[in-house]
Amino acid sequence: MTSNAIESVLQETRKFPPPAEFTTQAHISSVEQYEEMWNRAKDDPAGFWGEISQNLDWFQPWQKVLEGQMPETKWFVGGKLNVSHNCLDRHLTTWRKNKAAIVWEGEPGDTRTLTYQELHREVCKFANVLKKLGVVSGDRVTLYMPMIPELAIAMLACTRIGATHSIIFGGFSSDAVADRNNDAQAKLIVTADGGWRRGKEVTLKPAVDESLAKSPSVEKVVVVKRTGSDVTMVPDRDYWWHDLMEGTSADCPAAELDSEHPLFILYTSGSTGKPKGVLHTTGGYLLGAMMTTKWVFDLKDEDTYWCTADIGWVTGHSYVVYGPLANGATSIMYEGAPNWPHEGRFWEIIEKYRVNIFYTAPTAIRAFIKWGDQWPNKYDLSSLRLLGSVGEPINPEAWMWYHRVIGGERCPIVDTWWQTETGGIMVSPLPGITATKPGSCTRPLPGVVIDIVTDKGESLGPNQGGLLVIKQPWPSMLRTLYGDHQRFKDVYFGKLDGMYFAGDGARRDEDGYCWVMGRVDDVLNVAGHRLSTMEVESTLVSHPAVAESAVVGFPHELKGEGICCFVTLKTGAGDESLKKELINHVRKLIGAVATPDQIRFTNSLPKTRSGKIMRRLLRDIAAGRESVGDTTTLEDYNILAKLRDEE
Ligand code: PRX
């Protein structure tokens, strides 16, 4: 093993073959079919993707599937299409015209269902509103909204006229809005008075007002009335959505856009420095979102599909809106928190709409475990046929709980690895054919060529941890970082020549299954052993008392780095004897090298708003340093102070 490889210590031998009934009906139903697709896509990407692209409606056919090499690639060159046409209009000439496209549930319990025809009408009207307000093709439009149908309508309206949307998660501050407005030079913002979260209003319009003082490019503001709270409306700048929509024509032909037309910008935080404006384009992104939705979720017309992600994240873009709608599916959209008005809200929604496919994040799953089995056990979850996970490595014990308590031991679980930058799922089980292993995202999808390499780019063998790279371009890859192409090249392609480096560590086991070990920035180096934080965390979570844990290194005189474990318990407060027990538990399951130096019990961990643990901040606490660097994505600022007090 090379010196910079990451040692893997996680032992996981459980394996779950797909149920035969699932395989029989699946879109991809044999390993041979997968292998044939995968090899074809690797050896003849143009032939493979050219054929697959026929799943989209093109106004003008492309001349060339792929032009250029990573990092500078163009897909479906010369082709013209429109995303809103592909998500809406083409279904209107089929039986799907009156099928539910979006089934929305507000946190207070209000509901709204939009059929494809109704959604189409709203989108066309709002596209005309945007035009009336001076938005033209190529302009950037910021969407800073709660999880309400108007957000999906606004996205699709932008795509209809060729405006590039930039969605900012509704929990971000006015400064974050101003920075992103400035970076994108946005011309217009769509927002709301506020939205509902845990029974309280999260206001949005006041933050927009504040941001506008610092982001002069924005000329107009459209405000959806959601909560009815008081807002200040500035004449000739601010307009109510409902006023603008009234009397507006629903006739708005979809613009014929170039395949490489900028579809959206989505800001994602780097560990330091200003957020990166990941840019996705039209044809390649939509094809990726559509096909991965179909393959990975095995989506069928009769399914009711629910991805719980907020549309402010890429998961919501690709798997609440674009992927499902391009497939003509019924997509559930829920406004609020999973524990409001009670901890069974998600399970209640599954029972109510008879949800078949459910896609959520490990951070949520760990919270469900903490809240207790009595919540899911109260509801009928028998409609579920497939479960998904995204956003972080899922700890094997959390996987097992999901499988047993939510999936009733009958639903395959797709643990999907991907990133904002990849646009769509890259590595994931295919539920009809993959024997899953808890904690592994298994094998790459057709068209995805990955490797695990050293920092010199040399391939590593089975069970050697290293850098997860992608070696062949794929249609839904990011094209640039908005306004900073050099940074795009440096960040993703600067480390290893000709390869996209994702920032994650991983290993492949003897079956070729991929195990993501977390961000390489988080790797521990204990007495010369490079260990994955995720593996120590998973071992802690396998102890019955532990709900969640975050492991970081801190400077240690003898070992270089010591191991500090922040632990939240399922119930009660920890004591010295539990600390000893946990230390022994890790030592027994992993070995002496991973023996924790410190266990710190805490009630909560600092997380980004999308649920990822911010280990960087915990490293500062473990080392007794003040936190420096960007904390704008932190969900709850008080947690840092609390963690320091709990020392
Ligand atoms: O570290 C990986 C982790 O989340 C990162 C991407 O985050 P983001 O751009 O916010 O996109 C989230 C939705 C795709 C990755 O670099 N990650 C995501 N999914 C998984 C994962 N880590 C392990 N297993 C996954 N299934």
Boltz pocket constraint, residues with backbone or C-beta under 6 A from the ligand:
constraints:
  - pocket:
      binder: B
      contacts: [[A, 268], [A, 314], [A, 315], [A, 389], [A, 390], [A, 391], [A, 392], [A, 393], [A, 394], [A, 415], [A, 416], [A, 417], [A, 418], [A, 419], [A, 420], [A, 421], [A, 427], [A, 441], [A, 502], [A, 503], [A, 504], [A, 516], [A, 518], [A, 519], [A, 610]]
      max_distance: 6.0
